[in-house]
Amino acid sequence: MKPIVEASSLVKTYRSGRSSVQALRGVSLSIAPGECLGVVGESGSGKSTVARLLLALDKPDSGEIVLNGVPLTGLKGEKLRQMRRHVQAVFQDPASAFNERLPIWRSVIEPLDCFTDAEPPFGADRTGSRKELAALLLEQAGLDSGYAERYPQELSGGQRQRAAIARGIAIGPSLLVCDEPTSSLDVTLQKKVLLLLKQLQRELGMSILFISHDIAAAASICDRLLVMKDGLAVDEFPVRDIRLAGRHPYTRQLVSAVHGEEAFT
Ligand SMILES: Nc1ncnc2c1ncn2[C@@H]1O[C@H](COP(=O)(O)OP(=O)(O)OP(=O)(O)O)[C@@H](O)[C@H]1O
């Protein structure tokens, strides 16, 4: 099966004044249709930079990203916009993800307003009321339709993140990029949101790029993990192989921090 995303040898350096940071030093990855790939690693290892490049929010210095068979590099204007409809995002901070002057349903429906030829998931009818459609998306994300009229500041962090996920799936993307989507939530809510993402991934057959500093959270929903350190992918494996004795020392360090060194014996 052709991958949804294929990124090869991505290099990205951020420069400001005389200083520069090499955020990515040649990272390659691919995500198959319906697959959940986790990108894990410590703060500053380059995880969010990978997300920004895949979302075309930034450009690599070198390397290539092919999305649904089309190279992103060099795409501009309407062609770039059309590629963007295949990739949606959910970020860490649900508070800043919404316009606080709009009721939540208006933000949830926004991607469908932007891409008028995109079809919503779950066989929903886009010719009906926009508010009802948003309410249906919210319900699929586990939020009662009664919340549709509320403003973002009237929702809890967990509810806002569910609303962000509802918006993320509104145009039925091939790939949902989730950058630390549960990091601002308490442990119980984290688990619920992880379960929701897994359930939606299965129901909609979409791929997920799940970025997290928390290897246990990533392992709980991902099929494969890519471990990053200092701008490099140092390890990559199916989740079932996470405790193999031959894992990269840095992966062992991350796993041991959660499960203890005995995880590998
Ligand atoms: N816009 C920017 N300008 C300058 N440096 C940046 C910029 N964005 C990221 N960096 C630097 O690039 C490196 C990688 O950052 P990135 O955000 O990709 O890491 P991360 O693994 O996602 O970290 P975190 O888990 O803390 O979000 C870091 O050293 C960071 O300080």
The ligand as an SDF file (V2000), in Angstrom:
LIG
                    3D

 31 33  0  0  0  0  0  0  0  0999 V2000
   11.0660   29.0900   15.5260 N   0  0  0  0  0  0  0  0  0  0  0  0
   12.2030   28.6740   16.1030 C   0  0  0  0  0  0  0  0  0  0  0  0
   13.2830   29.4790   16.1570 N   0  0  0  0  0  0  0  0  0  0  0  0
   14.4250   29.0790   16.7190 C   0  0  0  0  0  0  0  0  0  0  0  0
   14.6320   27.8370   17.2380 N   0  0  0  0  0  0  0  0  0  0  0  0
   13.5780   26.9910   17.2060 C   0  0  0  0  0  0  0  0  0  0  0  0
   12.3140   27.3560   16.6460 C   0  0  0  0  0  0  0  0  0  0  0  0
   11.4920   26.3100   16.7670 N   0  0  0  0  0  0  0  0  0  0  0  0
   12.1900   25.3260   17.3580 C   0  0  0  0  0  0  0  0  0  0  0  0
   13.4500   25.7320   17.6270 N   0  0  0  0  0  0  0  0  0  0  0  0
   14.5150   24.9250   18.2560 C   0  0  0  0  0  0  0  0  0  0  0  0
   14.6300   23.7250   17.4850 O   0  0  0  0  0  0  0  0  0  0  0  0
   14.8470   22.6160   18.3470 C   0  0  0  0  0  0  0  0  0  0  0  0
   13.7620   21.5920   18.1210 C   0  0  0  0  0  0  0  0  0  0  0  0
   12.5190   22.1590   18.5410 O   0  0  0  0  0  0  0  0  0  0  0  0
   11.1460   21.3540   18.5150 P   0  0  0  0  0  0  0  0  0  0  0  0
   10.0890   22.2800   18.9780 O   0  0  0  0  0  0  0  0  0  0  0  0
   10.9890   20.7260   17.1880 O   0  0  0  0  0  0  0  0  0  0  0  0
   11.4300   20.2190   19.6060 O   0  0  0  0  0  0  0  0  0  0  0  0
   10.4120   19.2770   20.3810 P   0  0  0  0  0  0  0  0  0  0  0  0
   11.0460   17.9410   20.4330 O   0  0  0  0  0  0  0  0  0  0  0  0
    9.0600   19.3610   19.7630 O   0  0  0  0  0  0  0  0  0  0  0  0
   10.3850   19.9240   21.8130 O   0  0  0  0  0  0  0  0  0  0  0  0
    9.1710   20.0520   22.8700 P   0  0  0  0  0  0  0  0  0  0  0  0
    8.8500   18.6320   23.2900 O   0  0  0  0  0  0  0  0  0  0  0  0
    9.7510   20.8680   23.9650 O   0  0  0  0  0  0  0  0  0  0  0  0
    8.0450   20.7020   22.1520 O   0  0  0  0  0  0  0  0  0  0  0  0
   14.8820   23.1620   19.7770 C   0  0  0  0  0  0  0  0  0  0  0  0
   16.2260   23.3610   20.1460 O   0  0  0  0  0  0  0  0  0  0  0  0
   14.1600   24.4860   19.6580 C   0  0  0  0  0  0  0  0  0  0  0  0
   14.6230   25.4060   20.6290 O   0  0  0  0  0  0  0  0  0  0  0  0
  1  2  1  0
  2  3  1  0
  2  7  2  0
  3  4  2  0
  4  5  1  0
  5  6  2  0
  6  7  1  0
  6 10  1  0
  7  8  1  0
  8  9  2  0
  9 10  1  0
 10 11  1  0
 11 12  1  0
 11 30  1  0
 12 13  1  0
 13 14  1  0
 13 28  1  0
 14 15  1  0
 15 16  1  0
 16 17  2  0
 16 18  1  0
 16 19  1  0
 19 20  1  0
 20 21  2  0
 20 22  1  0
 20 23  1  0
 23 24  1  0
 24 25  2  0
 24 26  1  0
 24 27  1  0
 28 29  1  0
 28 30  1  0
 30 31  1  0
M  END
$$$$
